[in-house]
Amino acid sequence: MIWFWLIAASLAALTGLVVTSRAAAAARAAQSPQEAPAVAVHRRQLAELDELAGRGLLAGDELAAARTEAARRLLAAAETAPVPERPGSPRVRRILAVTCAGIGLAALGLYLVLGRSDLPDQPYQARLAQWNTLKDQAPNRLAPQELAALLKGQAARTPEDPRVWFMLGQAHLLSGEPGEASRAFARAARLSPKTPDFEIAYGEAVMSYSEGKITPDALAAFRRALAIDPANAAARYYVGRAKIADGDVAGGLQDWRALADSLPPQDGHRAAVLAQIDEVQKAGGLPPPAAEAEAQAQAQGQSQPQPGADAAAGGQGAFIHAMVDRLAARLQASPDDPDGWVRLVHSYGVLKDARAQADALARARRQFAARPDVLARLAAEAKAVPAAP
């Protein structure tokens, strides 16, 4: 690593030398300004006309016309000549040089105090091998970004396996990268066009990227899922929600009532749908994000985890659950971490674990009851990845 810093320092010094030399050249040019080439040419033409007149070769109107034209060209060239550069004073240049040198020395001093030049290099492939070992031995020690890196490699080796792309999308969601997640889910849906859960996952990732809004791309994904499985509860929920958001409140509520009637009475998602129906009826449309998240959390507290497509992804789903469990345990020991609670609420939404999400949301709200900014972020996360029926 020390070689990198030596090369970087050398390049910085070379750049400073080039800038300083050019500034010195500009200063010398300003002290001895040179006439523009076009102006000099026209001055020579005037001198040549005077010489011809002295030799008797030009006279009268012909000489006057030639002088007038040469003078006009000289004036035009003088007006279009570039303005010479005005360099700063020597005092300003010294101040700039000292400032640049001070910044470089300060950076070097900080590195010597805070840096670890004694540590060996950490090549990316070596870190991948270490993460792969952790995946087999202690998956709960992997961060979502590390699991995503491993899954990227696996997707490159088995590009036709939709389960790997689905798991990669989940890892990106847990890492807070909904854009990357949507691309991975879209690839899984293309490879397995008869799996509605992949379309649902893509639509939810697009919603997460769009701060909970059902965009045309997300709505198209939910409709594709309905075409594959007309009884799919999540797709029916989102299509109804899109109708309400577009102003067709009656049509959306009708879809939600039909969905609630089709769910068993003991299904916790039925209570979530009924609660949102009440909220929409009271508000005359979709309620504000905070109120909607509150209603979802209260109703979903009775629901059970819904693995959805996670089961189709094979045993690798345990790695994601292990990472979320590790985050929950850390927050239990050190709860004063707003960002951690926001990630935990988001992660439970990704995993469709409505009970755990509602519990984490309630604990976080108690922890940060005096922090309106944190409460707003928590409500936004609960809404961004809703635990659909």
C-alpha positions as CSV (number, residue, x, y, z in Angstrom):
1,M,0.0,0.0,0.0
2,I,2.9,2.4,0.7
3,W,3.9,2.2,-3.0
4,F,0.4,3.5,-3.9
5,W,0.9,6.6,-1.7
6,L,4.4,7.1,-3.0
7,I,3.2,7.1,-6.6
8,A,0.3,9.4,-5.7
9,A,2.6,11.8,-4.0
10,S,4.9,11.8,-7.0
11,L,2.1,12.5,-9.4
12,A,0.8,15.3,-7.1
13,A,4.3,16.9,-7.0
14,L,4.6,16.6,-10.8
15,T,1.3,18.3,-11.3
16,G,2.3,21.1,-9.0
17,L,5.5,21.5,-10.9
18,V,3.7,21.7,-14.2
19,V,1.2,24.3,-12.9
20,T,4.0,26.4,-11.3
21,S,6.1,26.3,-14.5
22,R,3.2,27.4,-16.6
23,A,2.4,30.3,-14.2
24,A,6.0,31.4,-14.3
25,A,5.9,31.3,-18.1
26,A,2.7,33.4,-18.1
27,A,4.4,35.9,-15.8
28,R,7.3,36.2,-18.2
29,A,5.0,36.7,-21.1
30,A,3.1,39.4,-19.4
31,Q,6.4,41.3,-18.7
32,S,7.4,41.3,-22.3
33,P,4.1,41.2,-24.3
34,Q,4.4,40.2,-28.0
35,E,2.2,41.6,-30.7
36,A,-0.3,39.2,-32.3
37,P,0.9,37.7,-35.6
38,A,-2.0,39.0,-37.6
39,V,-1.4,42.6,-36.4
40,A,2.3,42.3,-37.3
41,V,1.4,41.1,-40.8
42,H,-0.9,44.1,-41.5
43,R,1.7,46.6,-40.1
44,R,4.2,45.1,-42.6
45,Q,1.7,45.6,-45.4
46,L,1.3,49.3,-44.5
47,A,5.1,49.7,-44.4
48,E,5.3,48.0,-47.8
49,L,2.8,50.5,-49.2
50,D,4.9,53.4,-48.0
51,E,7.9,51.8,-49.6
52,L,6.1,51.4,-53.0
53,A,4.9,55.0,-52.8
54,G,8.4,56.2,-52.1
55,R,9.6,54.4,-55.2
56,G,6.8,55.9,-57.3
57,L,5.1,52.7,-58.0
58,L,1.8,53.7,-56.2
59,A,0.3,57.2,-56.1
60,G,-2.9,59.1,-56.0
61,D,-6.3,57.3,-55.5
62,E,-4.7,53.9,-55.9
63,L,-2.3,54.5,-52.9
64,A,-5.1,56.0,-50.8
65,A,-7.4,53.0,-51.4
66,A,-4.6,50.5,-50.6
67,R,-3.7,52.3,-47.4
68,T,-7.4,52.5,-46.4
69,E,-7.9,48.8,-46.9
70,A,-4.7,47.8,-45.1
71,A,-5.6,50.1,-42.2
72,R,-9.1,48.5,-42.0
73,R,-7.6,45.1,-41.8
74,L,-5.1,46.2,-39.1
75,L,-7.9,47.6,-36.9
76,A,-10.0,44.4,-37.3
77,A,-7.0,42.2,-36.4
78,A,-6.3,44.4,-33.4
79,E,-9.9,44.1,-32.1
80,T,-10.0,40.3,-32.4
81,A,-6.6,39.7,-30.9
82,P,-6.8,37.6,-27.7
83,V,-6.5,39.4,-24.4
84,P,-3.1,38.5,-22.9
85,E,-3.2,36.5,-19.7
86,R,-2.9,38.5,-16.4
87,P,-0.9,36.5,-14.0
88,G,-1.2,37.1,-10.2
89,S,1.3,38.9,-8.3
90,P,4.4,37.0,-6.9
91,R,2.9,37.3,-3.4
92,V,-0.3,35.5,-4.5
93,R,1.7,32.8,-6.2
94,R,3.8,32.2,-3.1
95,I,0.7,32.0,-1.0
96,L,-0.8,29.4,-3.3
97,A,2.4,27.4,-3.4
98,V,2.6,27.4,0.4
99,T,-1.1,26.4,0.7
100,C,-0.7,23.5,-1.7
101,A,2.4,22.3,0.0
102,G,0.6,22.6,3.4
103,I,-2.3,20.5,2.2
104,G,0.0,17.8,1.0
105,L,2.0,17.8,4.2
106,A,-1.2,17.7,6.3
107,A,-2.6,14.8,4.3
108,L,0.7,12.9,4.8
109,G,0.7,13.7,8.5
110,L,-2.9,12.4,8.8
111,Y,-2.0,9.2,7.0
112,L,1.0,8.7,9.3
113,V,-1.2,9.2,12.4
114,L,-4.4,7.4,11.2
115,G,-3.2,5.1,8.4
116,R,-1.9,1.6,8.6
117,S,0.9,1.3,6.1
118,D,2.1,-1.8,8.0
119,L,-1.0,-3.8,6.9
120,P,-0.6,-6.1,3.9
121,D,-2.6,-5.5,0.7
122,Q,-6.1,-7.0,0.6
123,P,-6.7,-8.1,-3.0
124,Y,-10.3,-8.4,-3.9
125,Q,-10.0,-12.1,-4.9
126,A,-8.5,-12.9,-1.5
127,R,-11.4,-11.2,0.2
128,L,-13.8,-13.1,-1.9
129,A,-12.2,-16.3,-0.8
130,Q,-12.4,-15.3,2.8
131,W,-16.1,-14.4,2.5
132,N,-16.8,-17.7,0.7
133,T,-15.2,-19.5,3.7
134,L,-17.4,-17.5,6.1
135,K,-20.4,-18.4,4.0
136,D,-19.8,-22.1,4.7
137,Q,-18.6,-21.7,8.3
138,A,-20.2,-18.6,9.9
139,P,-22.8,-17.0,7.6
140,N,-24.0,-14.6,10.2
141,R,-20.6,-12.8,10.0
142,L,-21.2,-11.8,6.4
143,A,-22.4,-8.3,5.6
144,P,-25.1,-7.9,2.9
145,Q,-22.5,-6.3,0.6
146,E,-20.2,-9.2,1.0
147,L,-23.0,-11.7,0.3
148,A,-23.9,-9.7,-2.8
149,A,-20.3,-9.9,-4.0
150,L,-20.3,-13.7,-3.6
151,L,-23.6,-14.0,-5.4
152,K,-22.4,-11.8,-8.3
153,G,-19.6,-14.3,-8.8
154,Q,-22.0,-17.2,-8.6
155,A,-24.4,-15.5,-11.1
156,A,-21.4,-15.1,-13.5
157,R,-20.7,-18.8,-13.2
158,T,-24.3,-19.9,-13.5
159,P,-26.0,-17.1,-15.5
160,E,-29.0,-19.2,-16.3
161,D,-30.0,-20.0,-12.7
162,P,-32.9,-17.7,-11.8
163,R,-32.6,-18.6,-8.1
164,V,-29.2,-17.1,-7.9
165,W,-30.4,-13.9,-9.5
166,F,-33.3,-13.8,-7.0
167,M,-30.9,-14.2,-4.1
168,L,-28.6,-11.5,-5.5
169,G,-31.6,-9.2,-5.7
170,Q,-32.4,-9.8,-2.0
171,A,-28.8,-9.2,-1.0
172,H,-28.9,-5.9,-2.9
173,L,-32.1,-4.9,-1.2
174,L,-30.6,-5.6,2.2
175,S,-27.6,-3.5,1.2
176,G,-29.9,-0.6,0.4
177,E,-29.4,-0.9,-3.4
178,P,-32.9,-1.2,-4.8
179,G,-31.7,-0.2,-8.3
180,E,-29.3,-3.1,-8.5
181,A,-31.9,-5.4,-6.8
182,S,-34.5,-4.5,-9.5
183,R,-32.1,-5.5,-12.3
184,A,-31.3,-8.8,-10.6
185,F,-35.0,-9.6,-10.1
186,A,-35.8,-8.7,-13.7
187,R,-33.1,-11.2,-14.8
188,A,-34.6,-13.9,-12.6
189,A,-38.1,-13.1,-14.0
190,R,-36.8,-13.4,-17.6
191,L,-35.1,-16.7,-16.9
192,S,-38.2,-18.1,-15.2
193,P,-41.2,-16.4,-16.8
194,K,-43.7,-18.7,-15.1
195,T,-42.7,-17.7,-11.5
196,P,-45.0,-14.9,-10.3
197,D,-42.9,-14.3,-7.1
198,F,-40.0,-13.1,-9.2
199,E,-42.3,-10.5,-10.9
200,I,-43.6,-9.4,-7.5
201,A,-40.0,-9.1,-6.2
202,Y,-39.1,-6.9,-9.2
203,G,-42.1,-4.7,-8.7
204,E,-41.4,-4.2,-5.0
205,A,-37.8,-3.3,-5.7
206,V,-38.9,-0.7,-8.2
207,M,-41.3,0.6,-5.6
208,S,-38.5,0.8,-3.0
209,Y,-36.4,2.7,-5.5
210,S,-39.3,5.1,-6.1
211,E,-40.0,5.7,-2.4
212,G,-43.1,3.4,-2.3
213,K,-44.8,4.6,-5.4
214,I,-46.2,2.1,-7.9
215,T,-44.5,3.2,-11.1
216,P,-45.7,2.0,-14.5
217,D,-42.9,-0.6,-14.6
218,A,-43.9,-1.9,-11.2
219,L,-47.5,-2.1,-12.1
220,A,-46.7,-3.9,-15.3
221,A,-44.7,-6.5,-13.2
222,F,-47.7,-7.0,-10.9
223,R,-50.0,-7.5,-13.8
224,R,-47.6,-10.0,-15.3
225,A,-47.7,-11.9,-12.0
226,L,-51.5,-11.8,-12.1
227,A,-51.5,-13.2,-15.6
228,I,-49.4,-16.1,-14.4
229,D,-51.4,-16.7,-11.2
230,P,-54.8,-14.9,-11.1
231,A,-55.1,-15.8,-7.4
232,N,-51.8,-14.3,-6.4
233,A,-52.6,-12.2,-3.3
234,A,-49.6,-9.8,-3.5
235,A,-50.3,-9.0,-7.1
236,R,-54.0,-8.4,-6.4
237,Y,-53.1,-6.1,-3.5
238,Y,-50.7,-4.0,-5.5
239,V,-53.0,-3.7,-8.5
240,G,-55.8,-2.5,-6.2
241,R,-53.4,-0.1,-4.6
242,A,-52.4,1.3,-8.0
243,K,-56.1,2.0,-8.8
244,I,-56.5,3.9,-5.5
245,A,-53.3,5.9,-6.1
246,D,-54.6,6.8,-9.6
247,G,-57.9,8.1,-8.2
248,D,-60.1,5.0,-8.8
249,V,-60.8,4.6,-5.0
250,A,-64.0,2.6,-5.5
251,G,-62.3,0.1,-7.9
252,G,-59.3,-0.3,-5.7
253,L,-61.4,-0.9,-2.6
254,Q,-63.5,-3.4,-4.5
255,D,-60.3,-5.3,-5.4
256,W,-59.1,-5.2,-1.8
257,R,-62.5,-6.5,-0.4
258,A,-62.4,-9.4,-2.9
259,L,-58.8,-10.1,-1.8
260,A,-59.8,-10.0,1.9
261,D,-62.8,-12.3,1.3
262,S,-60.5,-14.8,-0.4
263,L,-58.1,-15.0,2.5
264,P,-58.7,-17.4,5.5
265,P,-60.0,-15.7,8.6
266,Q,-56.9,-16.7,10.6
267,D,-54.5,-15.2,8.0
268,G,-52.9,-12.1,9.4
269,H,-52.7,-10.5,6.0
270,R,-56.4,-10.4,5.9
271,A,-56.4,-8.1,8.9
272,A,-53.8,-5.9,7.2
273,V,-55.9,-5.5,4.1
274,L,-59.0,-4.8,6.1
275,A,-57.1,-2.2,8.2
276,Q,-55.9,-0.4,5.0
277,I,-59.5,-0.5,3.6
278,D,-60.6,1.4,6.7
279,E,-57.8,3.9,6.4
280,V,-58.6,4.6,2.7
281,Q,-62.3,5.0,3.5
282,K,-61.5,7.5,6.3
283,A,-59.0,9.5,4.2
284,G,-60.9,9.3,0.9
285,G,-57.7,7.9,-0.7
286,L,-54.3,6.6,0.3
287,P,-53.4,8.1,3.7
288,P,-50.2,10.0,4.4
289,P,-47.1,7.8,4.5
290,A,-46.7,7.9,8.3
291,A,-50.3,7.0,9.0
292,E,-50.3,4.3,6.5
293,A,-47.1,2.7,7.9
294,E,-48.7,2.9,11.4
295,A,-51.8,1.0,10.2
296,Q,-49.7,-1.6,8.4
297,A,-47.6,-2.1,11.5
298,Q,-50.6,-2.6,13.8
299,A,-52.4,-4.9,11.5
300,Q,-49.3,-6.9,10.4
301,G,-48.2,-7.5,14.0
302,Q,-50.5,-10.6,14.0
303,S,-49.3,-12.0,10.7
304,Q,-46.8,-14.7,10.2
305,P,-43.6,-14.6,8.1
306,Q,-44.2,-15.3,4.5
307,P,-41.1,-16.7,2.8
308,G,-42.6,-16.2,-0.7
309,A,-40.0,-16.9,-3.3
310,D,-37.3,-17.3,-0.7
311,A,-38.2,-21.0,-0.4
312,A,-37.6,-21.4,-4.1
313,A,-34.1,-19.9,-3.8
314,G,-32.8,-22.9,-1.9
315,G,-30.7,-23.0,1.3
316,Q,-28.9,-19.8,0.6
317,G,-31.8,-17.9,2.1
318,A,-30.4,-18.9,5.5
319,F,-27.5,-16.6,4.9
320,I,-29.7,-13.5,4.5
321,H,-31.7,-14.4,7.6
322,A,-28.5,-14.9,9.5
323,M,-27.3,-11.4,8.6
324,V,-30.6,-9.9,9.7
325,D,-30.5,-11.8,13.0
326,R,-27.0,-10.5,13.6
327,L,-28.1,-7.0,13.1
328,A,-31.1,-7.5,15.4
329,A,-28.8,-8.9,18.1
330,R,-26.4,-6.0,17.8
331,L,-29.3,-3.5,18.2
332,Q,-30.6,-5.4,21.2
333,A,-27.2,-4.9,22.9
334,S,-26.6,-1.3,21.5
335,P,-30.0,0.2,20.7
336,D,-28.8,3.8,20.2
337,D,-28.2,3.4,16.4
338,P,-30.9,5.1,14.2
339,D,-29.4,3.9,11.0
340,G,-29.3,0.3,12.3
341,W,-33.0,0.3,13.2
342,V,-33.9,1.7,9.8
343,R,-32.0,-1.0,8.1
344,L,-33.6,-3.7,10.3
345,V,-37.1,-2.5,9.6
346,H,-36.2,-2.4,5.9
347,S,-34.7,-5.9,6.0
348,Y,-37.7,-7.5,7.6
349,G,-39.9,-6.0,4.9
350,V,-37.6,-7.5,2.3
351,L,-37.9,-10.9,4.0
352,K,-41.7,-10.6,4.2
353,D,-41.5,-11.1,8.0
354,A,-44.4,-8.9,9.0
355,R,-44.4,-9.9,12.6
356,A,-40.7,-9.1,13.1
357,Q,-41.0,-5.9,11.1
358,A,-43.9,-4.7,13.3
359,D,-42.0,-5.6,16.5
360,A,-38.8,-3.9,15.3
361,L,-40.8,-0.8,14.3
362,A,-42.4,-0.6,17.7
363,R,-39.1,-1.0,19.6
364,A,-37.4,1.6,17.4
365,R,-40.3,4.1,18.0
366,R,-40.0,3.6,21.7
367,Q,-36.2,4.1,21.5
368,F,-36.4,7.3,19.5
369,A,-39.7,8.7,20.7
370,A,-38.1,12.2,21.0
371,R,-36.5,12.1,17.6
372,P,-39.1,13.1,14.9
373,D,-36.5,12.8,12.2
374,V,-35.8,9.1,13.0
375,L,-39.5,8.4,13.4
376,A,-40.1,9.8,9.9
377,R,-37.4,7.6,8.4
378,L,-38.8,4.5,10.1
379,A,-42.2,5.2,8.8
380,A,-40.8,5.7,5.3
381,E,-39.0,2.4,5.4
382,A,-42.1,0.5,6.7
383,K,-43.9,2.0,3.7
384,A,-41.2,1.5,1.1
385,V,-41.1,-2.3,1.3
386,P,-44.6,-3.2,2.5
387,A,-45.2,-6.7,3.6
388,A,-47.8,-7.5,1.0
389,P,-50.5,-10.2,1.5
